[in-house]
Amino acid sequence: MDKRQGLYLYMGCHNQDRRLLLRTLTQGIINDMHISVKLHIVLILSLMIFSVKTGRAQVTQSDYFMETSYLRNSLNPALQPEQGYLVVPVMPNIGANLQTNRIMLDNFTFKGPDGRRVTFMHQSVGVDQFLSKLTRNNYMNVDANVKLFGYGFFKGDHYWNIDLGVRAHADINIPKPFFELLKRGFTQNEQSRYDLSDLKSTGYSFIELGVSHSRPFLNKMLILGAKAKLLGGLADYRLNAESLSIDAGPDFWRAKSKATLIGSAPGVEPRYDEKGNLDGFRFGHFNIPGFGLAVDLGAEYDVKNIFPALEGLKISGSINDIGFITWSKNNSISLQSPETEVTVSPSDYSIYERDGSSVFDVFEDALDDIKQAINLKGDKRRARTSMLRMSIKMGVEYEIIKDKLSAGILYTKHFRNYSDISEFTLSTNYRPCQWFAGSLTYSVNHSRFDTFGLAMHFVPSRGVNVFIASDYAVPHISSDFLPTTSRALNIQLGISIPIGQRR
């Protein structure tokens, strides 16, 4: 983030507010502190090269009950599509997903004196007006994946699936005092302490090669499936501020911190400036710095043999991403900062009395002083192991009109670093003809009655199949066509070639 962008953010300039705010919330904290800039770059480049998807380890929940979707096998390895398929790199499956509790535009932008939106840093926005919209811990989860190759086929009653893709995930947790410091810390008349100890961030990206198999049992009433995955780690990091406090007021601004950063990337090494302060990272030649294994397990059961009156009712469940990646010693770093303290003169913080051209310069000087308090050092290299973020799913589907209309309920729980996320998805699935199927869904926890999900599959038995799906299809948008109130966003789309006969 350059000085001009920083100036726009903190002075609340209208034209750039929303775009710069998004960038600041996801990157600015770590970039300004110069802790893990390069590791973020490795992660982001992995996404840009392979995908446009940024939420969940798998795909949209709207595909779960759709027999026309080959992606349902990624959500539950026991779920079989009605036909084999082929995905090639020139026609990959891509998507996007993001989830948060409070970090959304409606909480960080406000109507200014002239009616236009301004950032929370604008003088017209009251401290309590802004902080009342936040909670103690404000998190954001961002995921990415792309299926570069996929081949699914039936052999008798057995379904086999082979796929190759790239996945990435990032978590960030920003404590409320961080934003309070930005909003209040420079102009208050008394000394106050801000505890930022819960400022944390993690991320990873890896290549995944998977083979899944499912088959029926008990006279085809029960289908069991499993997927084994070989993982090639691309990058991984974990930033944790074990203690980080700032005393701000008219007499002094003092920062004390103890932080750790562990990470892995091809040939990564810390780089220091002439004063011995961490100034970024160097990287070696591209290689695969980590390898691992993972497994998905799933089942689907038709209850009509037990309860004949409930013919058409199926229950299903899965556990995904039970696995790990071990990162090699030569491609890993472990940095720590001992508890240190830096004091900054308060005379530099009369921000609202200065003209716009000097505001960011003052703030940048302050960050230059504070980053000394979180200066990470270390030369130890050791192999380490990181676990994947596991998820569980449980679904119930009832077929109302055979091969035409069904309704379902899906419960999903994602285990994250800072906050586990649970979601209930209600689904209505309709297939008016052989070549088209649609699904209308509602996600209880994140939709808040202002959005719904939609999936559309164009599936002729020969030629090319096309699909697009989203669990949050109609978010509220601003005049700049940006979502303002949505706590979750995603989209999934792709093209495949149908293989074999429909079942």
C-alpha positions as CSV (number, residue, x, y, z in Angstrom):
1,M,0.0,0.0,0.0
2,D,1.6,3.3,-1.1
3,K,1.4,6.7,0.5
4,R,-1.3,8.0,-1.7
5,Q,-3.6,5.0,-1.0
6,G,-2.9,5.4,2.7
7,L,-3.8,9.1,2.5
8,Y,-7.1,8.3,0.8
9,L,-8.0,5.7,3.5
10,Y,-7.3,7.7,6.6
11,M,-8.8,11.0,5.3
12,G,-11.9,9.3,4.0
13,C,-11.6,10.4,0.4
14,H,-14.9,9.4,-1.3
15,N,-13.9,7.9,-4.6
16,Q,-11.5,5.3,-3.2
17,D,-13.0,4.5,0.1
18,R,-14.5,1.1,-0.5
19,R,-11.8,-0.3,-2.7
20,L,-9.0,0.8,-0.4
21,L,-10.9,-0.4,2.7
22,L,-11.1,-4.0,1.3
23,R,-7.4,-4.0,0.5
24,T,-6.5,-2.6,3.9
25,L,-8.6,-5.1,5.9
26,T,-7.1,-8.1,4.2
27,Q,-3.5,-7.0,3.6
28,G,-2.7,-3.7,5.2
29,I,-2.2,-4.8,8.8
30,I,0.5,-7.3,7.9
31,N,2.0,-5.3,5.1
32,D,2.4,-2.1,7.2
33,M,4.1,-4.1,10.0
34,H,6.5,-5.8,7.5
35,I,6.0,-9.2,9.1
36,S,4.8,-11.6,6.5
37,V,4.5,-9.6,3.3
38,K,6.3,-12.1,1.1
39,L,4.5,-15.1,2.4
40,H,1.2,-13.4,1.6
41,I,2.5,-12.7,-1.9
42,V,3.4,-16.3,-2.4
43,L,-0.1,-17.3,-1.3
44,I,-1.8,-14.7,-3.5
45,L,0.2,-15.5,-6.6
46,S,-0.7,-19.1,-6.2
47,L,-4.4,-18.1,-6.4
48,M,-3.9,-15.7,-9.3
49,I,-2.0,-18.3,-11.4
50,F,-4.4,-21.1,-10.9
51,S,-7.8,-19.7,-9.9
52,V,-10.1,-16.8,-9.3
53,K,-11.6,-18.4,-6.2
54,T,-11.0,-16.8,-2.8
55,G,-14.1,-19.6,1.7
56,R,-14.5,-23.1,1.7
57,A,-12.2,-26.0,1.1
58,Q,-14.6,-27.6,-1.5
59,V,-17.5,-26.1,-3.5
60,T,-20.8,-24.4,-3.1
61,Q,-23.4,-26.2,-0.9
62,S,-26.0,-25.6,-3.6
63,D,-24.6,-28.6,-5.6
64,Y,-24.9,-31.1,-2.8
65,F,-28.3,-32.5,-3.7
66,M,-28.0,-32.1,-7.5
67,E,-27.5,-35.4,-9.3
68,T,-26.3,-33.5,-12.4
69,S,-23.3,-32.2,-10.5
70,Y,-20.0,-34.0,-10.5
71,L,-18.8,-31.6,-7.8
72,R,-21.1,-33.2,-5.2
73,N,-18.5,-36.0,-5.0
74,S,-16.1,-33.4,-3.6
75,L,-18.6,-32.5,-0.9
76,N,-19.3,-36.2,0.0
77,P,-17.3,-39.0,-1.7
78,A,-20.4,-41.3,-1.5
79,L,-22.5,-39.0,-3.7
80,Q,-22.4,-40.1,-7.3
81,P,-23.3,-38.0,-10.3
82,E,-25.7,-39.4,-12.9
83,Q,-23.1,-39.5,-15.6
84,G,-19.3,-39.6,-16.0
85,Y,-17.4,-36.5,-16.9
86,L,-14.1,-35.0,-18.1
87,V,-12.5,-31.7,-17.0
88,V,-9.3,-30.5,-18.8
89,P,-7.0,-27.6,-17.9
90,V,-8.3,-25.4,-20.8
91,M,-11.8,-25.7,-19.2
92,P,-11.2,-25.7,-15.5
93,N,-13.7,-25.5,-12.6
94,I,-13.2,-22.3,-10.8
95,G,-15.0,-20.4,-8.0
96,A,-14.8,-17.9,-5.1
97,N,-15.9,-17.8,-1.4
98,L,-15.5,-15.5,1.6
99,Q,-17.0,-15.5,5.1
100,T,-16.8,-13.0,8.0
101,N,-18.6,-12.0,11.1
102,R,-18.3,-8.2,11.0
103,I,-15.7,-7.2,8.4
104,M,-18.1,-6.0,5.7
105,L,-18.4,-2.7,3.9
106,D,-21.6,-1.6,5.7
107,N,-19.7,-1.6,9.1
108,F,-16.7,0.3,7.7
109,T,-18.2,2.9,5.5
110,F,-20.8,5.6,6.4
111,K,-22.9,8.3,4.8
112,G,-20.8,11.5,4.9
113,P,-22.0,15.1,5.3
114,D,-22.5,15.5,1.5
115,G,-24.4,12.2,1.3
116,R,-21.5,10.2,-0.2
117,R,-19.9,7.2,1.6
118,V,-16.8,7.8,3.7
119,T,-14.6,5.4,5.7
120,F,-14.8,5.0,9.4
121,M,-11.7,7.2,9.7
122,H,-13.6,10.3,8.5
123,Q,-14.1,13.0,11.1
124,S,-17.8,13.0,10.6
125,V,-18.1,9.4,11.9
126,G,-18.3,9.1,15.7
127,V,-16.1,6.7,17.6
128,D,-19.1,4.9,19.2
129,Q,-21.0,5.0,16.0
130,F,-18.2,3.0,14.4
131,L,-17.1,0.7,17.2
132,S,-20.7,-0.4,18.0
133,K,-20.7,-2.3,14.8
134,L,-17.7,-4.5,15.8
135,T,-17.2,-7.4,18.2
136,R,-14.2,-8.3,20.3
137,N,-12.8,-10.5,17.6
138,N,-13.5,-9.8,13.9
139,Y,-12.5,-12.6,11.6
140,M,-12.4,-13.3,7.9
141,N,-11.9,-16.6,6.2
142,V,-10.9,-16.8,2.5
143,D,-10.5,-20.0,0.5
144,A,-9.6,-20.8,-3.1
145,N,-9.5,-23.9,-5.3
146,V,-9.5,-24.8,-8.9
147,K,-10.0,-28.2,-10.5
148,L,-7.4,-28.4,-13.3
149,F,-8.2,-31.9,-14.3
150,G,-11.0,-34.3,-13.5
151,Y,-12.2,-37.7,-14.8
152,G,-15.1,-39.6,-13.4
153,F,-16.5,-42.8,-14.7
154,F,-18.7,-45.8,-13.7
155,K,-17.6,-49.4,-13.8
156,G,-20.7,-51.4,-13.1
157,D,-22.2,-50.0,-9.8
158,H,-18.8,-48.6,-8.8
159,Y,-18.0,-44.9,-9.4
160,W,-14.3,-43.8,-9.7
161,N,-13.1,-40.2,-9.7
162,I,-9.6,-38.8,-10.4
163,D,-8.9,-35.1,-10.1
164,L,-6.0,-32.6,-9.8
165,G,-6.4,-29.1,-8.4
166,V,-4.9,-26.3,-6.4
167,R,-6.4,-25.1,-3.1
168,A,-5.6,-22.2,-0.8
169,H,-7.0,-20.8,2.5
170,A,-6.4,-17.8,4.7
171,D,-7.7,-16.8,8.1
172,I,-7.3,-13.4,9.8
173,N,-8.5,-12.3,13.2
174,I,-8.5,-8.5,14.0
175,P,-9.3,-7.5,17.6
176,K,-11.6,-4.6,18.1
177,P,-9.0,-2.5,20.0
178,F,-7.0,-2.3,16.7
179,F,-9.7,-0.3,15.1
180,E,-10.3,1.7,18.3
181,L,-6.6,2.7,18.2
182,L,-6.9,3.9,14.6
183,K,-10.1,5.9,15.4
184,R,-9.4,7.2,18.9
185,G,-5.8,6.7,19.7
186,F,-4.3,9.8,18.1
187,T,-6.6,12.5,19.5
188,Q,-7.6,11.3,23.0
189,N,-6.8,13.5,26.0
190,E,-5.8,10.8,28.4
191,Q,-3.5,7.7,28.4
192,S,-5.2,4.5,27.3
193,R,-4.0,1.0,26.7
194,Y,-5.1,-1.0,23.6
195,D,-4.6,-4.8,23.8
196,L,-4.1,-6.2,20.3
197,S,-2.9,-9.7,21.5
198,D,-5.5,-11.5,19.4
199,L,-4.1,-10.2,16.1
200,K,-3.5,-13.4,14.2
201,S,-3.3,-14.7,10.6
202,T,-2.7,-18.0,9.0
203,G,-2.7,-19.3,5.4
204,Y,-1.7,-22.1,3.1
205,S,-1.8,-23.2,-0.5
206,F,-1.2,-26.7,-1.9
207,I,-1.6,-29.0,-4.9
208,E,-4.0,-31.9,-4.5
209,L,-4.2,-35.1,-6.4
210,G,-7.2,-37.2,-5.4
211,V,-8.7,-40.6,-6.2
212,S,-12.2,-41.4,-4.9
213,H,-14.3,-44.6,-5.1
214,S,-17.9,-45.3,-4.1
215,R,-20.1,-48.3,-4.3
216,P,-23.5,-49.6,-3.1
217,F,-24.2,-52.1,-0.3
218,L,-27.3,-53.7,1.3
219,N,-29.1,-54.1,-2.0
220,K,-28.2,-50.6,-3.1
221,M,-29.7,-49.0,-0.1
222,L,-26.3,-47.8,1.3
223,I,-23.5,-46.2,-0.7
224,L,-20.1,-45.7,0.9
225,G,-17.3,-43.6,-0.5
226,A,-13.8,-42.6,0.3
227,K,-11.2,-40.3,-1.3
228,A,-7.5,-40.5,-0.8
229,K,-5.4,-37.4,-1.5
230,L,-1.7,-36.7,-2.1
231,L,-0.8,-33.2,-1.2
232,G,2.1,-31.0,-2.4
233,G,2.5,-27.9,-0.2
234,L,3.2,-24.6,-2.0
235,A,3.3,-22.1,0.9
236,D,2.2,-21.9,4.6
237,Y,2.4,-19.3,7.3
238,R,1.2,-18.6,10.9
239,L,1.5,-15.2,12.5
240,N,0.6,-14.9,16.2
241,A,0.9,-11.9,18.4
242,E,1.2,-13.6,21.8
243,S,1.2,-10.1,23.4
244,L,0.8,-6.8,21.7
245,S,-0.2,-3.7,23.6
246,I,-0.1,0.0,22.8
247,D,-0.4,2.9,25.3
248,A,-1.6,5.9,23.5
249,G,-2.3,9.4,24.8
250,P,-1.2,13.0,24.9
251,D,2.1,12.3,26.7
252,F,3.4,9.3,24.9
253,W,2.6,6.4,22.7
254,R,4.3,3.2,23.8
255,A,4.2,-0.2,22.2
256,K,5.2,-3.6,23.6
257,S,4.9,-6.9,21.8
258,K,6.0,-10.5,21.6
259,A,5.1,-12.2,18.3
260,T,6.0,-15.4,16.4
261,L,5.9,-16.2,12.7
262,I,6.4,-19.7,11.3
263,G,6.2,-20.2,7.6
264,S,7.2,-22.3,4.7
265,A,7.8,-21.5,1.0
266,P,10.4,-22.4,-1.6
267,G,13.8,-21.5,-0.1
268,V,12.4,-18.8,2.1
269,E,14.9,-16.7,4.2
270,P,14.3,-13.5,6.2
271,R,15.9,-10.3,5.0
272,Y,17.1,-7.5,7.4
273,D,17.9,-3.9,6.8
274,E,21.1,-2.1,8.0
275,K,19.6,-1.6,11.4
276,G,18.9,-5.3,11.9
277,N,15.1,-4.9,11.5
278,L,13.1,-7.4,9.5
279,D,12.6,-6.0,6.0
280,G,11.0,-8.9,4.1
281,F,12.0,-12.3,2.7
282,R,14.1,-13.8,0.0
283,F,13.1,-17.0,-2.0
284,G,15.0,-19.7,-3.8
285,H,14.2,-21.6,-6.9
286,F,10.7,-23.1,-7.1
287,N,10.2,-26.5,-5.5
288,I,7.5,-28.3,-3.5
289,P,8.4,-27.5,0.1
290,G,5.9,-29.8,1.7
291,F,4.2,-33.2,1.2
292,G,1.2,-34.7,2.9
293,L,-1.8,-37.0,2.8
294,A,-5.5,-36.6,3.4
295,V,-8.7,-38.5,3.2
296,D,-12.5,-37.8,2.8
297,L,-15.1,-40.3,4.0
298,G,-18.8,-40.3,3.2
299,A,-22.1,-42.3,3.2
300,E,-25.6,-42.1,1.8
301,Y,-28.5,-44.2,3.0
302,D,-32.0,-44.7,1.5
303,V,-34.4,-45.3,4.5
304,K,-37.3,-46.9,2.5
305,N,-36.4,-50.5,3.7
306,I,-36.7,-49.3,7.3
307,F,-39.6,-46.9,6.9
308,P,-41.6,-47.8,3.8
309,A,-43.9,-44.8,4.3
310,L,-40.9,-42.5,3.9
311,E,-39.9,-43.8,0.4
312,G,-37.8,-41.1,-1.3
313,L,-36.0,-40.0,1.9
314,K,-32.2,-40.2,2.0
315,I,-29.8,-39.3,4.7
316,S,-26.1,-38.6,4.1
317,G,-22.9,-37.5,5.8
318,S,-19.2,-36.9,5.3
319,I,-16.0,-35.9,7.0
320,N,-13.6,-34.0,4.7
321,D,-9.9,-33.1,4.8
322,I,-8.6,-35.4,7.6
323,G,-5.0,-34.8,6.8
324,F,-1.7,-33.0,7.2
325,I,1.3,-31.5,5.3
326,T,4.9,-31.9,6.5
327,W,7.1,-29.0,5.5
328,S,10.8,-29.6,4.9
329,K,13.5,-28.0,7.1
330,N,15.3,-26.1,4.2
331,N,12.1,-24.4,3.2
332,S,10.8,-23.3,6.6
333,I,11.5,-20.4,9.0
334,S,10.7,-19.8,12.6
335,L,11.0,-16.2,13.8
336,Q,10.3,-14.7,17.2
337,S,10.3,-11.3,18.8
338,P,11.2,-10.9,22.5
339,E,9.2,-8.5,24.6
340,T,10.5,-5.1,23.6
341,E,9.2,-1.5,24.0
342,V,9.3,1.6,21.9
343,T,8.1,5.1,22.9
344,V,6.9,7.6,20.3
345,S,6.6,11.4,20.9
346,P,2.9,12.5,21.0
347,S,3.7,15.8,19.3
348,D,3.6,14.0,15.9
349,Y,0.0,13.0,16.2
350,S,-2.0,16.2,15.9
351,I,-3.5,14.6,12.8
352,Y,-6.6,16.6,12.4
353,E,-4.7,19.9,12.6
354,R,-2.4,19.0,9.6
355,D,-3.1,19.3,6.0
356,G,-3.8,16.2,3.9
357,S,-0.4,15.9,2.4
358,S,1.3,15.1,5.7
359,V,-1.2,12.8,7.4
360,F,0.1,9.6,6.0
361,D,3.7,10.6,6.5
362,V,3.1,11.0,10.2
363,F,1.2,7.7,10.4
364,E,3.9,6.0,8.4
365,D,6.6,7.3,10.8
366,A,4.7,6.0,13.7
367,L,4.5,2.5,12.2
368,D,8.2,2.6,11.5
369,D,8.8,3.1,15.2
370,I,6.2,0.5,16.3
371,K,7.5,-2.2,14.0
372,Q,10.7,-2.1,16.1
373,A,8.7,-3.5,18.9
374,I,7.6,-6.5,16.9
375,N,10.9,-7.0,15.1
376,L,11.1,-10.7,14.3
377,K,14.4,-12.5,14.3
378,G,15.6,-16.0,14.1
379,D,17.8,-18.4,12.2
380,K,16.4,-21.7,13.3
381,R,15.2,-24.1,10.5
382,R,13.3,-27.2,11.4
383,A,10.8,-29.4,9.7
384,R,7.2,-29.0,10.9
385,T,3.7,-30.4,10.3
386,S,0.5,-28.5,9.7
387,M,-3.0,-29.9,9.8
388,L,-5.8,-29.3,7.2
389,R,-9.0,-27.5,8.2
390,M,-11.5,-30.3,8.6
391,S,-15.2,-30.1,7.8
392,I,-18.2,-32.3,8.4
393,K,-21.5,-32.4,6.5
394,M,-24.9,-34.0,7.3
395,G,-27.8,-34.0,4.8
396,V,-31.4,-35.1,4.5
397,E,-33.2,-35.1,1.1
398,Y,-36.8,-36.0,0.3
399,E,-37.9,-36.7,-3.3
400,I,-41.3,-35.0,-3.8
401,I,-41.8,-35.9,-7.5
402,K,-39.6,-38.7,-8.8
403,D,-36.7,-37.5,-10.9
404,K,-38.3,-34.0,-11.0
405,L,-38.5,-32.2,-7.6
406,S,-36.8,-32.7,-4.2
407,A,-36.1,-30.7,-1.0
408,G,-33.1,-31.0,1.3
409,I,-31.5,-29.7,4.4
410,L,-27.7,-29.7,4.7
411,Y,-25.7,-29.0,7.9
412,T,-22.0,-28.0,7.5
413,K,-19.4,-27.3,10.1
414,H,-16.0,-25.9,9.1
415,F,-13.2,-26.1,11.7
416,R,-11.1,-22.9,11.4
417,N,-8.1,-21.5,13.3
418,Y,-9.9,-18.8,15.2
419,S,-13.6,-19.4,14.8
420,D,-15.5,-22.6,13.7
421,I,-18.3,-21.8,11.2
422,S,-21.6,-23.7,11.1
423,E,-24.2,-23.4,8.4
424,F,-27.7,-24.8,7.7
425,T,-28.6,-24.7,4.0
426,L,-32.2,-25.3,2.9
427,S,-32.5,-26.5,-0.7
428,T,-35.2,-27.0,-3.4
429,N,-34.1,-28.9,-6.4
430,Y,-36.0,-28.9,-9.7
431,R,-35.3,-30.6,-13.0
432,P,-38.0,-29.7,-15.6
433,C,-36.2,-31.5,-18.5
434,Q,-33.2,-33.9,-19.1
435,W,-30.8,-31.1,-20.2
436,F,-31.4,-28.6,-17.4
437,A,-31.5,-28.7,-13.6
438,G,-31.7,-25.9,-11.0
439,S,-31.5,-25.5,-7.3
440,L,-32.8,-22.7,-5.0
441,T,-31.2,-22.5,-1.6
442,Y,-31.1,-20.5,1.6
443,S,-28.2,-20.4,4.0
444,V,-29.5,-19.7,7.5
445,N,-26.5,-18.4,9.4
446,H,-25.0,-16.0,6.8
447,S,-27.9,-14.9,4.6
448,R,-29.9,-13.0,7.2
449,F,-33.0,-13.1,4.9
450,D,-31.4,-10.7,2.4
451,T,-29.9,-13.2,-0.1
452,F,-30.4,-16.7,-1.4
453,G,-28.5,-19.4,-3.3
454,L,-28.9,-20.5,-6.9
455,A,-27.4,-23.2,-9.1
456,M,-28.1,-23.8,-12.8
457,H,-26.8,-26.8,-14.7
458,F,-27.1,-27.1,-18.5
459,V,-26.4,-30.8,-19.0
460,P,-27.0,-32.3,-22.4
461,S,-26.0,-36.0,-22.5
462,R,-23.5,-35.2,-25.3
463,G,-21.3,-32.2,-26.1
464,V,-20.5,-29.8,-23.3
465,N,-22.0,-29.3,-19.8
466,V,-22.0,-25.8,-18.2
467,F,-22.9,-24.9,-14.6
468,I,-22.9,-21.8,-12.4
469,A,-23.7,-21.8,-8.7
470,S,-23.7,-19.5,-5.7
471,D,-24.9,-19.9,-2.1
472,Y,-25.3,-16.1,-1.8
473,A,-26.5,-15.1,-5.2
474,V,-28.2,-11.8,-4.6
475,P,-26.3,-9.7,-2.0
476,H,-27.0,-6.0,-1.3
477,I,-24.8,-3.9,-3.5
478,S,-23.7,-0.3,-3.4
479,S,-23.8,2.2,-6.3
480,D,-20.4,1.0,-7.2
481,F,-21.7,-2.6,-7.5
482,L,-19.9,-3.7,-4.4
483,P,-21.7,-5.9,-1.7
484,T,-22.2,-3.9,1.5
485,T,-24.1,-6.1,4.0
486,S,-23.1,-9.6,3.0
487,R,-21.2,-11.7,5.5
488,A,-20.5,-14.4,3.0
489,L,-20.0,-14.4,-0.8
490,N,-19.2,-17.2,-3.2
491,I,-19.5,-18.4,-6.8
492,Q,-18.7,-21.6,-8.6
493,L,-18.6,-22.1,-12.4
494,G,-17.2,-24.6,-14.9
495,I,-17.4,-26.6,-18.0
496,S,-17.1,-30.3,-18.4
497,I,-17.5,-33.0,-21.1
498,P,-20.1,-35.8,-20.3
499,I,-18.7,-39.3,-20.5
500,G,-20.7,-42.5,-20.9
501,Q,-24.4,-43.0,-20.5
502,R,-26.8,-41.5,-18.0
503,R,-27.7,-43.8,-15.1
